[in-house]
Amino acid sequence: MTDFSLALNDDQLQIKDWIHQFAVDTIRPAAHEWDEKEEFPWPIVQEAAKIGLYGVDFIMNAMADPSGLTMVVAIEEMFWGDAGIGMAIMGSGLAAAGIAGNGTPEQMMEWVPQCYGTADDVKVGAFCVSEPDAGSDVSNLRTRAVYDEANDEWVLNGTKAWITNGGIANVHVVVAAVDPELKGRGQASFVVPPNTKGLSQGQKYLKHGIRASHTAEVVLEDVRIPGRCLLGGKEKLDAKLARYREGGLSSGKQPAMATFEATRPAVGAQALGVARAAYEYALDYAKERKAFGKPIIMHQAIAFKLANMITQIDAARLLIWRASWLAKNGGYKNAEGSQSKYFASEMSVKVTEDAIQILGGYGYTREYPVERWHRDAKIHTIFEGTSEIQQLVIARAISGLRVE
Ligand SMILES: Cc1cc2nc3c(=O)[nH]c(=O)nc-3n(C[C@H](O)[C@H](O)[C@H](O)COP(=O)(O)OP(=O)(O)OC[C@H]3O[C@@H](n4cnc5c(N)ncnc54)[C@H](O)[C@@H]3O)c2cc1C
């Protein structure tokens, strides 16, 4: 019996090495500068596009991998390089996942490439769900989508908050309420095509970490989009709404939640890459730095900290790989996607904090990268479902009850 295996295939090993090298040569050396500038790193994303790491082909190939592992292996390496630049490269993936998760094959073919542009003319995409008054509580979106039958157009109005690539994106995927009484089940996803009138960037947020990633408000004022921009199509939406109106609120998935469920192990892999970066740095440092006449790693307090760090890192990777595999092979049974994201993000915050401790005073300064890794790790316990929301999802899955 040799069915169970954690071995990556040759393609995956090659991709892992290739991205690692890009992280060493291009991402890491640029990390400090873009963190300080707090601007979107267009030149680095262009470099990634030139080698085929940023683009529709890469994302489609990674998504199509039947083992589910290629994407998370790739992300771990990228975020090992830097999380802010990693997010700049991966942020469009959320818009692509929103289109792939809710759209028809034709809509995917039309819009996903426009989230990336070409190597010579790089573009980004944005996935707009959260609002000033609705982050975790995505069933209470205020952004409205109203159908104008005479013109076969949808009209969107509302404000989206904390949107990655918001306002700088070529394609914005917007989740809006069509029938607010149905809460999350009355929502639909729409593509707002490039240069559509009425969509504008609100405030750009200044952030604690992942500062190279652009995060902003997106304001939608009488945004008119053609009927074909409703992901999944009108017939499917009408049938779905009729079903929920008859059957109450008890069944069916919310479009935003479907996207987030699929991308959770990937977010876990981001946190994992950051944690591994900090662990490796702290391990090397602990072997070099001397206190009381010996390398600090010879003090059990430091050696045990490092032993705990690598154990937690490896445990997170196993949860992420399991969830990624399950997502492609039969689906989650006990919210394994949430388990992986929850564990990896909390682990990353703890491991990066331990790394600062191991570096002592140097670790607290911006001359060394570990304080940046700690700031970067923290976002993972907040976006795409906070740690509390992940626990709620897991609790509901294991109990079969609507734990509040
Ligand atoms: C850098 C960054 C990038 C982002 N990118 C995007 C993006 O691209 N697209 C997008 O749509 N959104 C994005 N977000 C938004 C993000 O997903 C939300 O911030 C997140 O979901 C939390 O929502 P909130 O901020 O409204 O917090 P709240 O929902 O107000 O939560 C506040 C606190 O209350 C807790 N809480 C809430 N409800 C419960 C409950 N039922 N039980 C227990 N605890 C609860 C939360 O866990 C949290 O600790 C981004 C955010 C940031 C900071």
The ligand as an SDF file (V2000), in Angstrom:
LIG
                    3D

 53 58  0  0  0  0  0  0  0  0999 V2000
   -5.0650   44.7130    3.6570 C   0  0  0  0  0  0  0  0  0  0  0  0
   -6.4600   44.2730    3.4360 C   0  0  0  0  0  0  0  0  0  0  0  0
   -6.8520   43.7750    2.2060 C   0  0  0  0  0  0  0  0  0  0  0  0
   -8.1680   43.3770    1.9870 C   0  0  0  0  0  0  0  0  0  0  0  0
   -8.5480   42.9760    0.7400 N   0  0  0  0  0  0  0  0  0  0  0  0
   -9.8600   42.7550    0.4930 C   0  0  0  0  0  0  0  0  0  0  0  0
  -10.3180   42.4910   -0.8450 C   0  0  0  0  0  0  0  0  0  0  0  0
   -9.5190   42.4370   -1.7900 O   0  0  0  0  0  0  0  0  0  0  0  0
  -11.6380   42.3260   -1.0460 N   0  0  0  0  0  0  0  0  0  0  0  0
  -12.5440   42.3960   -0.0350 C   0  0  0  0  0  0  0  0  0  0  0  0
  -13.7210   42.2370   -0.3060 O   0  0  0  0  0  0  0  0  0  0  0  0
  -12.1610   42.6350    1.2320 N   0  0  0  0  0  0  0  0  0  0  0  0
  -10.8430   42.8170    1.5310 C   0  0  0  0  0  0  0  0  0  0  0  0
  -10.4380   43.1010    2.8100 N   0  0  0  0  0  0  0  0  0  0  0  0
  -11.4310   43.1760    3.8830 C   0  0  0  0  0  0  0  0  0  0  0  0
  -11.3530   42.0490    4.8800 C   0  0  0  0  0  0  0  0  0  0  0  0
  -11.7730   40.8500    4.2820 O   0  0  0  0  0  0  0  0  0  0  0  0
  -12.1700   42.4290    6.1300 C   0  0  0  0  0  0  0  0  0  0  0  0
  -11.4630   43.4600    6.7880 O   0  0  0  0  0  0  0  0  0  0  0  0
  -12.3860   41.2600    7.0470 C   0  0  0  0  0  0  0  0  0  0  0  0
  -13.2720   40.3570    6.4820 O   0  0  0  0  0  0  0  0  0  0  0  0
  -12.9180   41.6560    8.4150 C   0  0  0  0  0  0  0  0  0  0  0  0
  -14.0160   42.4900    8.2990 O   0  0  0  0  0  0  0  0  0  0  0  0
  -14.0990   43.8570    9.1650 P   0  0  0  0  0  0  0  0  0  0  0  0
  -12.8290   44.5490    8.9660 O   0  0  0  0  0  0  0  0  0  0  0  0
  -15.3560   44.5400    8.8360 O   0  0  0  0  0  0  0  0  0  0  0  0
  -14.1450   43.3650   10.6640 O   0  0  0  0  0  0  0  0  0  0  0  0
  -15.4640   43.0370   11.5070 P   0  0  0  0  0  0  0  0  0  0  0  0
  -16.3180   42.1110   10.7540 O   0  0  0  0  0  0  0  0  0  0  0  0
  -16.0470   44.3140   11.9830 O   0  0  0  0  0  0  0  0  0  0  0  0
  -14.8210   42.2630   12.7300 O   0  0  0  0  0  0  0  0  0  0  0  0
  -14.2140   42.9410   13.8400 C   0  0  0  0  0  0  0  0  0  0  0  0
  -13.8470   41.8880   14.8820 C   0  0  0  0  0  0  0  0  0  0  0  0
  -15.0450   41.2120   15.3240 O   0  0  0  0  0  0  0  0  0  0  0  0
  -14.9170   39.8160   15.1110 C   0  0  0  0  0  0  0  0  0  0  0  0
  -16.2260   39.2420   14.7490 N   0  0  0  0  0  0  0  0  0  0  0  0
  -17.0970   39.6850   13.7960 C   0  0  0  0  0  0  0  0  0  0  0  0
  -18.1610   38.8780   13.7350 N   0  0  0  0  0  0  0  0  0  0  0  0
  -17.9780   37.8970   14.6460 C   0  0  0  0  0  0  0  0  0  0  0  0
  -18.7260   36.7470   15.0610 C   0  0  0  0  0  0  0  0  0  0  0  0
  -19.8830   36.4280   14.4950 N   0  0  0  0  0  0  0  0  0  0  0  0
  -18.2060   35.9600   16.0350 N   0  0  0  0  0  0  0  0  0  0  0  0
  -17.0120   36.2710   16.6070 C   0  0  0  0  0  0  0  0  0  0  0  0
  -16.2650   37.3300   16.2620 N   0  0  0  0  0  0  0  0  0  0  0  0
  -16.7390   38.1350   15.2980 C   0  0  0  0  0  0  0  0  0  0  0  0
  -13.9100   39.6660   13.9700 C   0  0  0  0  0  0  0  0  0  0  0  0
  -13.3040   38.3980   13.9770 O   0  0  0  0  0  0  0  0  0  0  0  0
  -12.9390   40.7830   14.3040 C   0  0  0  0  0  0  0  0  0  0  0  0
  -12.0350   40.3740   15.2870 O   0  0  0  0  0  0  0  0  0  0  0  0
   -9.1120   43.4450    3.0480 C   0  0  0  0  0  0  0  0  0  0  0  0
   -8.7020   43.9350    4.3050 C   0  0  0  0  0  0  0  0  0  0  0  0
   -7.4120   44.3560    4.5070 C   0  0  0  0  0  0  0  0  0  0  0  0
   -7.0350   44.9060    5.8570 C   0  0  0  0  0  0  0  0  0  0  0  0
  1  2  1  0
  2  3  1  0
  2 52  2  0
  3  4  2  0
  4  5  1  0
  4 50  1  0
  5  6  2  0
  6  7  1  0
  6 13  1  0
  7  8  2  0
  7  9  1  0
  9 10  1  0
 10 11  2  0
 10 12  1  0
 12 13  2  0
 13 14  1  0
 14 15  1  0
 14 50  1  0
 15 16  1  0
 16 17  1  0
 16 18  1  0
 18 19  1  0
 18 20  1  0
 20 21  1  0
 20 22  1  0
 22 23  1  0
 23 24  1  0
 24 25  2  0
 24 26  1  0
 24 27  1  0
 27 28  1  0
 28 29  2  0
 28 30  1  0
 28 31  1  0
 31 32  1  0
 32 33  1  0
 33 34  1  0
 33 48  1  0
 34 35  1  0
 35 36  1  0
 35 46  1  0
 36 37  1  0
 36 45  1  0
 37 38  2  0
 38 39  1  0
 39 40  1  0
 39 45  2  0
 40 41  1  0
 40 42  2  0
 42 43  1  0
 43 44  2  0
 44 45  1  0
 46 47  1  0
 46 48  1  0
 48 49  1  0
 50 51  2  0
 51 52  1  0
 52 53  1  0
M  END
$$$$
